[in-house]
Amino acid sequence: MAEFPKKITDDPYGAAILIRRLVVEQGLGYWRQYLAAFALMGVVAAASAGATYVLGQVINQAYVNKNVAGIATLSGVTVLLLFVKGIGTYGHTVILSKISNAILAYNQRQLFAKLMNESVGFFSERHSSEFLARMTAGAKSITDLLNMLINAIGRDFLVLVAMIAVMVSQDPILSLIGLVAVPPAMLMLRKLVKRIKGLAHTQFTGTASIMETMQESLQGIRTVKAFTLEGAMQKRIDGNIAAVERNANKMARVSNRSNPLMEMLGGFAVAGCLMYAGYSVVALNATPGAFFSFMTAFLMATEPAKRLARLNIDLNSQLVGARMLLEVIDSPATEKADDDKPALKLSDARIEFKDVSFAYRTDEPVLNRMSFVAEPGKMTALVGPSGGGKSTVLALLLRFYEVKDGAVLIDDQPISDVSRRSLRHQIGYVGQDVYMFRDNIRANIAFGKENATEEEIVEAAKAACAHDFIMAFPLGYDTPVGEHGTQLSGGQRQRIAVARALLRNAPIILLDEATAALDSESEKQVQEAIEHLCQNRTTIVIAHRLHTIMHADAILVVEGGEIVERGRHEELLRRGGRYASFFRLQQRDTGYLAEISAAE
């Protein structure tokens, strides 16, 4: 079957469709402001044309009529017209800038709101710098595109029409000569548009790569320094920058390729006008004022004419950035809002995994029909080798991912049937890698509860054994934590995370190896804070160091996505199975390290 020709509406991000969408969805809401800007642009065009016409009359008063008073009067009129032009230019520029700023802010908010509705899995497949590039370059491309359209219609087109009116009023034949450059220029510009699209897309992705390397190098500066990777990172970013530079140079050559030909064609038009106008003045007794007025209008019309001729090229270069932003905003949310679902209602906070299977990738199962119960108000510990599926259990409880088979229930309510917000409000989470926001200590604790009072923050810090070290800082709770909390030690960050969870006062606590990366002294302090946190709460803890969960009410040994052993510490040791093997291995390593410390 023969294929039908591709329609312009087949691509939702095609130039015509996208421009129409941006005008209707984002520009139309500011039609009153745009109307005011158009009116001022009309004033600018009229003042420019008036000044051009008056200049011709000044020439006639000087060289034909020899009228000094007339010259003085017309000079005053010229000053007034140019002043009006300046006021109009200022007015429409300020109005368009305010509209652009509002649209820029709107799109940045839209993108951030969309990203907040994406799942954890969505971000695991992408680099954060990609979204920074889309937010900055993409949002700006939309405002630049709309400004181009408005300026093309309001400023350039109106000025061009006004200047053509002056030219025609002075000499219609000269006006026709001046337009000979238009058809060949338009034909040539059409061929450049397709090339510009590809180069603009490459430029966008290249800029994102630079941001990616910069972000990774700065965030991982300790690793970069420790492994002397400065040269490798410099080489990587040099390559990215060089690629962007080459593409930018290529884009500059292609986008400006039209200029020499347009200038040459314009030169032919100007030469033709000069020859005909000179002949008219010398042989046909035309007034020099008409000649001067015509040539001034013609020269003033060339710049807006060139901008209008290049409009298609400039629009297509901006459309790439606009498309990059809208593709993310338009894509279906991977974590759709479900606030319309009923809220989770807790009575005992009993957690049950019932035949749960899950895989991040097809044919690579992580959990295999896992079933267990975390009893209310008690601690359930998950232990076992890395990659067994322990952290996935917590991720499914928080609904970072959705269960493929089976069900996760809290007080016999499937968590998939309740809203995520209500579920997560009932959970306090402390992970191994604590994330600190770039703010002070008070704010980082206060994230645990909206509108938390100072007394509540301090009480939570005291219960988390964090108050003393916080008050040891000169600024106390106002102490900045730095990016990712780099101004605090690992133990201090963990205790602030525990304080954050305590402030939330949630009936369910999830701990993901919260002491695994700490030294013995810090571990003891954090462990004491965790004991406060877990009192009378349903707790699921992932433990690498088995001595930290010896008093857990239930210990589950997880391997290959299945629970291979379960019981209390003493019971599992008596069985002599996998748990006993892990425990003896850790005890041997701990004893060996203790002997080394004693010898030293």
DRENNU-602071 format. One record per residue (C-alpha): x, y, z; residue in one letter. Coordinates in steps of 0.001 Angstrom, whole numbers, padded with zeros to 6 digits, always signed. Example, Ala and Ser with C-alpha at 12.3 -4.5 7.8 and 13.67 -1.06 7.14 Angstrom:
% residues 2
+012300-004500+007800a;+013670-001060+007140s;
***
This chain:
% residues 600
+000000+000000+000000m;+001349+003389-000948a;+002172+005690+001945e;+000305+008941+002228f;+002376+012108+002301p;+003179+013219+005829k;+000847+015945+006999k;+001949+018998+008899i;-000286+017914+011803t;+001400+014509+012139d;+004154+015917+014367d;+002761+017605+017514p;+006077+019436+017844y;+006277+020564+014234g;+007098+024228+013727a;+003615+025407+012740a;+001804+023357+015411i;+004231+024321+018152l;+004176+028037+017323i;+000379+028054+017286r;+000303+026228+020617r;+002705+028651+022289l;+000763+031653+021007v;-002615+030270+022123v;-001608+028653+025428e;+000989+031094+026680q;+000753+034311+024715g;-002996+034803+024509l;-003351+035283+028259g;-001381+038540+027956y;-003337+039947+025011w;-004045+043249+026770r;-000358+043844+027440q;+000514+042761+023898y;-002108+045148+022540l;-000532+048001+024475a;+002896+046987+023157a;+001528+046858+019585f;+000077+050332+019993a;+003433+051675+021142l;+005157+049884+018261m;+002715+051603+015922g;+003690+054943+017495v;+007370+054069+016954v;+006751+053152+013307a;+004716+056312+012665a;+007314+058516+014369a;+010130+056873+012385s;+008263+057364+009102a;+007348+060924+010040g;+010949+061781+010874a;+012103+060283+007566t;+009535+062284+005607y;+010323+065526+007473v;+014048+065143+006751l;+013220+065334+003026g;+011232+068483+003594q;+014169+070020+005495v;+016372+069395+002443i;+013832+071135+000196n;+013551+074112+002587q;+017338+074432+002612a;+018237+073866-001052y;+015067+074787-002936v;+013165+077351-000889n;+016101+078817+001088k;+013684+079152+004059n;+015509+079360+007413v;+012305+079606+009462a;+010931+076534+007743g;+014158+074670+008498i;+013941+075621+012186a;+010305+074558+012443t;+010875+071215+010736l;+013983+070579+012854s;+011860+071055+015985g;+009272+068648+014596v;+012040+066093+013943t;+013271+066348+017540v;+009713+065860+018811l;+009144+062846+016581l;+012408+061198+017663l;+011539+061842+021323f;+008127+060207+020803v;+009912+057285+019108k;+012199+056889+022151g;+009268+056912+024587i;+007407+054341+022481g;+010483+052106+022236t;+010997+052243+025995y;+007348+051473+026675g;+006967+048426+024436h;+010375+047043+025503t;+009428+047171+029194v;+006005+045629+028540i;+007477+042752+026517l;+010156+042169+029162s;+007521+041851+031889k;+005526+039391+029776i;+008673+037388+029029s;+009598+037212+032709n;+006095+036018+033617a;+006091+033313+030905i;+009622+032230+031864l;+008607+031854+035513a;+005425+029988+034525y;+007312+027412+032461n;+009948+026889+035138q;+007192+026257+037685r;+005426+023921+035259q;+008551+021830+034703l;+009370+021590+038400f;+005791+020616+039260a;+005910+017927+036558k;+009206+016544+037889l;+007733+016355+041385m;+005074+014010+039969n;+007606+011594+038503e;+008608+008331+040132s;+012041+007452+041507v;+012495+005105+038551g;+012046+008011+036141f;+015049+009822+037610f;+017212+006708+037845s;+017281+006605+034038e;+018276+010260+033535r;+020874+012756+034689h;+019694+015718+036755s;+021652+018172+034573s;+019325+017311+031679e;+016425+018877+033564f;+018494+021909+034528l;+019216+022471+030845a;+015558+022020+029931r;+014459+024420+032665m;+016918+027177+031773t;+017440+026957+028021a;+014012+025518+027212g;+011998+028072+029172a;+014079+030934+027762k;+013595+029619+024220s;+009825+029939+024618i;+010023+033569+025743t;+012543+034402+023012d;+010317+032770+020401l;+007222+034712+021462l;+009239+037940+021568n;+010501+037270+018038m;+006951+036856+016789l;+005694+039986+018525i;+008655+042090+017424n;+008399+040751+013887a;+004700+041605+013634i;+004657+044748+015715g;+008063+046364+015343r;+009654+045134+012129d;+006515+044734+010007f;+004991+048066+011067l;+008269+049927+010547v;+008707+048251+007157l;+005169+049188+006094v;+005668+052759+007292a;+008950+053109+005404m;+007472+051601+002232i;+004637+054127+002530a;+007189+056947+002643v;+009071+055448-000309m;+005923+055052-002405v;+004769+058565-001551s;+008091+059940-002814q;+008558+057740-005892d;+006578+054555-006753p;+009042+053466-009458i;+011992+053693-007074l;+010015+051577-004586s;+009703+048754-007132l;+013431+048880-007820i;+014130+048607-004099g;+012150+045364-003839l;+014085+043364-006451v;+016174+041648-003748a;+013226+040054-001944v;+012386+036925-004068p;+015923+035473-004382p;+016586+036133-000689a;+013478+034199+000375m;+014381+031200-001795l;+017833+030961-000279m;+016667+031281+003338l;+014238+028387+002985r;+017122+025991+002338k;+018881+026923+005576l;+015998+026183+007962v;+016348+022371+008018k;+020083+022578+008685r;+019517+024989+011563i;+017135+022567+013333k;+019731+019794+013529g;+022495+022116+014699l;+020264+023674+017364a;+019398+020224+018747h;+023079+019245+018892t;+023869+022527+020635q;+021231+021856+023303f;+022426+018315+024069t;+026050+019454+024079g;+025296+022168+026618t;+023538+019575+028791a;+026675+017398+028649s;+028816+020287+029885i;+026426+020846+032799m;+026470+017120+033568e;+030266+016942+033787t;+030460+020154+035812m;+027806+018967+038268q;+029353+015523+038762e;+032846+016950+039224s;+031748+019462+041865l;+029428+017126+043743q;+032075+014410+043720g;+034982+016762+044429i;+036226+014596+047336r;+036485+011564+045051t;+038047+013681+042305v;+040706+014942+044705k;+041283+011607+046422a;+041844+009735+043156f;+043641+012677+041451t;+041005+012777+038749l;+041408+016493+038058e;+043088+015797+034727g;+040497+013231+033677a;+037603+015546+034535m;+039334+018434+032764q;+039818+016247+029699k;+036174+015203+029747r;+034799+018726+030033i;+037329+020011+027479d;+035944+017477+025022g;+032352+018537+025744n;+033183+022218+025450i;+035157+021682+022252a;+032230+019802+020691a;+029813+022594+021626v;+032277+025199+020335e;+032608+023415+016978r;+028855+023114+016670n;+028373+026773+017639a;+030886+027838+014982n;+029117+025677+012417k;+025778+027152+013439m;+027211+030668+013149a;+028430+029897+009613r;+025128+028381+008512v;+022801+030907+010143s;+024796+033869+008816n;+025409+032395+005380r;+022547+034466+004059s;+024091+037789+005060n;+026649+038210+002232p;+024118+037398-000479l;+021444+039603+001077m;+023912+042473+001385e;+024947+041988-002257m;+021328+041922-003411l;+020631+044969-001254g;+023659+046657-002817g;+022233+046086-006305f;+018910+047561-005155a;+020603+050600-003588v;+022755+051142-006690a;+019690+050937-008935g;+017827+053409-006728c;+020768+055815-006651l;+021150+055727-010414m;+017454+056263-011091y;+017076+058909-008357a;+020139+060793-009546g;+018829+060724-013091y;+015447+062027-011848s;+017019+064960-010019v;+019382+065894-012861v;+017267+065207-015939a;+013656+065334-014707l;+014004+068189-012196n;+012847+066082-009220a;+013360+067753-005828t;+016428+066652-003842p;+014245+066391-000721g;+012200+063585-002267a;+015412+061764-003220f;+016881+062178+000292f;+013636+061156+002005s;+013310+058093-000210f;+016882+056907+000373m;+016609+057457+004154t;+013393+055425+004266a;+014939+052743+002063f;+018027+052390+004267l;+015936+052368+007449m;+013725+049642+005932a;+016613+047283+005223t;+017209+046169+008846e;+013599+045199+009659p;+013368+043590+006209a;+016445+041445+006924k;+015093+040462+010348r;+011782+039434+008814l;+013584+037469+006116a;+015604+035613+008791r;+012584+035057+011034l;+012057+031462+009933n;+015690+030569+010701i;+015640+032240+014120d;+012282+030728+015062l;+013417+027199+014216n;+016550+027539+016321s;+014400+028526+019321q;+011812+025824+018650l;+014349+023127+019575v;+014657+024435+023143g;+010888+024904+023421a;+010345+021336+022295r;+012847+019998+024841m;+010902+021658+027650l;+007420+020742+026451l;+008324+017104+025805e;+008877+016636+029537v;+005828+018682+030571i;+003584+016856+028084d;+004766+013328+028882s;+002446+011227+031080p;+003448+011426+034743a;+005093+008222+035956t;+003762+008886+039455e;+000268+010158+038768k;-001444+012193+041443a;-003764+009970+043481d;-005018+012348+046173d;-008544+011352+045168d;-007922+007918+046703k;-008905+007376+050344p;-006352+008200+053011a;-004536+005460+054891l;-006243+004879+058245k;-004021+003343+060901l;-005029+001481+063993s;-002077-000791+064842d;+000375-000062+061967a;+000692-003754+061110r;+002657-004265+057864i;+002257-007341+055698e;+003961-008415+052489f;+001778-011037+050800k;+003377-013015+047943d;+005132-009887+046601v;+007142-010204+043394s;+008967-007306+041792f;+011558-006595+039083a;+013179-003332+038020y;+013852-004838+034596r;+011999-007587+032769t;+013355-011092+033373d;+015513-009850+036284e;+013369-010526+039410p;+014419-008822+042631v;+011689-010131+044934l;+010154-013574+044439n;+006788-014174+046173r;+008046-012635+049420m;+005736-012865+052437s;+006252-011598+055992f;+004545-009587+058723v;+006047-006683+060671a;+004123-006724+063937e;+002778-003455+065370p;+005074-001569+067711g;+007929-004018+067160k;+011204-004046+065257m;+011614-006285+062216t;+015153-006524+060833a;+016131-007476+057288l;+019639-008895+056911v;+021519-010678+054164g;+023985-010175+051327p;+023900-007110+049084s;+021540-007328+046138g;+019155-009648+047924g;+016226-007204+047762g;+016263-005627+051238k;+016227-001973+050078s;+013552-002838+047516t;+011242-003788+050398v;+011487-000240+051778l;+011126+001281+048301a;+007891-000655+047766l;+006576+000361+051181l;+007146+004013+050301l;+005608+003354+046870r;+008665+004617+045049f;+007790+001689+042798y;+004535-000215+042388e;+004216-003901+043215v;+003921-006097+040119k;+002415-009186+041814d;+001078-009740+045299g;+000167-006990+047750a;+001619-004819+050502v;-000876-004166+053281l;-000900-001879+056304i;-003656-002735+058773d;-005168-004923+056023d;-005347-001959+053611q;-003521-002470+050283p;-001230+000540+050019i;-001953+000729+046287s;-005559+001638+047187d;-004659+004655+049335v;-003101+007980+048413s;+000683+008164+048401r;+000641+011382+050404r;-001331+009826+053272s;+000916+006728+053188l;+004178+008661+053304r;+002867+010951+056054h;+002659+007871+058278q;+006280+006844+057652i;+009539+008177+059041g;+012535+007239+056896y;+016259+007350+057707v;+018691+006079+055090g;+022399+005392+054975q;+023017+008335+052640d;+021303+011204+054421v;+020370+014080+052158y;+020829+017536+053593m;+019321+020526+051809f;+021452+023636+051372r;+020070+025490+054373d;+020700+025658+058102n;+020299+022859+060655i;+016940+024138+061879r;+015428+024038+058388a;+016765+020539+057708n;+015130+019206+060864i;+011926+021160+060209a;+011430+019400+056871f;+010056+016534+058953g;+006916+018473+059843k;+005211+021398+058170e;+004991+024526+060365n;+007035+022938+063145a;+007633+025212+066149t;+011051+025996+067580e;+010213+023978+070705e;+009294+020921+068617e;+012525+021180+066611i;+014666+021424+069758v;+012841+018529+071453e;+013360+016343+068370a;+017065+017259+068296a;+017441+016414+071984k;+015738+013048+071528a;+018062+012361+068569a;+021152+013190+070687c;+021869+016102+068341a;+021147+019156+070522h;+024526+019233+072255d;+026657+019216+069103f;+024307+021705+067444i;+024661+024171+070316m;+028443+023735+070201a;+028415+025553+066854f;+028691+029368+067133p;+025434+029802+065201l;+023622+026908+066839g;+020533+025876+064883y;+021284+028594+062327d;+024506+026834+061291t;+024603+026265+057495p;+025080+022600+056571v;+026621+023263+053132g;+025761+021480+049900e;+024614+017920+050713h;+025579+018593+054349g;+029319+018603+053646t;+029985+020900+056636q;+028791+018186+059025l;+030264+014794+059893s;+028528+011561+058938g;+027318+010963+062484g;+025991+014511+062785q;+024083+014185+059523r;+022565+010889+060673q;+021398+012347+063989r;+019810+015310+062190i;+018039+012791+059941a;+016778+010948+063033v;+015593+014280+064493a;+013769+014952+061231r;+012029+011559+061475a;+011221+012091+065179l;+009639+015452+064383l;+007376+013721+061902r;+006108+011528+064776n;+005123+008785+062325a;+003853+005396+063576p;+006004+003514+061028i;+009793+003814+060889i;+011991+002586+058033l;+015766+002452+058585l;+018067+001608+055688d;+021508+000787+057144e;+021449+004038+059081a;+024720+003276+060921t;+026616+001317+058257a;+029000+004134+057290a;+029801+005382+060793l;+032695+004847+063162d;+032104+003108+066477s;+031659+006288+068532e;+029275+007881+066035s;+027431+004588+065642e;+026812+004422+069406k;+025402+007958+069443q;+023201+007354+066382v;+022062+003987+067765q;+020926+005692+070957e;+018995+008242+068858a;+017431+005440+066828i;+016252+003694+070012e;+014301+006845+070901h;+012900+006952+067384l;+011700+003339+067331c;+009996+003218+070719q;+006421+001913+070345n;+006598+002249+066581r;+006394-000405+063881t;+009964-000491+062609t;+011589-002216+059654i;+015354-001920+059695v;+017940-003027+057156i;+021138-003851+058993a;+024626-004545+057760h;+026155-004686+061243r;+024279-007517+062913l;+025097-006473+066486h;+022835-003440+065972t;+019735-005630+065535i;+020449-008395+068074m;+017448-007254+070134h;+015049-007034+067186a;+011693-008758+067701d;+012047-010569+064366a;+015009-011057+062051i;+014456-011996+058406l;+017378-013287+056329v;+016840-012188+052705v;+018682-013833+049804e;+017801-013810+046123g;+014548-011985+046744g;+013287-014596+049211e;+013221-014969+052991i;+015384-017997+053740v;+015340-017719+057550e;+013305-015938+060195r;+013343-015762+063972g;+014973-013970+066907r;+018735-013594+067345h;+019285-016470+069820e;+016964-018775+067914e;+018752-018178+064607l;+022157-018729+066206l;+021005-022080+067600r;+019873-023171+064130r;+023364-022647+062752g;+022064-021503+059354g;+022805-018489+057154r;+022299-015921+059934y;+024639-017770+062266a;+027227-017903+059470s;+026954-014138+058860f;+027144-013395+062581f;+030219-015576+063192r;+031961-014002+060204l;+031338-010493+061537q;+032354-011499+065051q;+035625-012916+063724r;+036355-009730+061743d;+035429-007552+064735t;+037655-009608+067051g;+040527-009433+064591y;+040217-005640+064382l;+039998-005396+068154a;+043247-007370+068486e;+044978-005003+066047i;+043725-001976+067997s;+044972-003467+071285a;+048391-004227+069770a;+048728-000680+068552e;
***
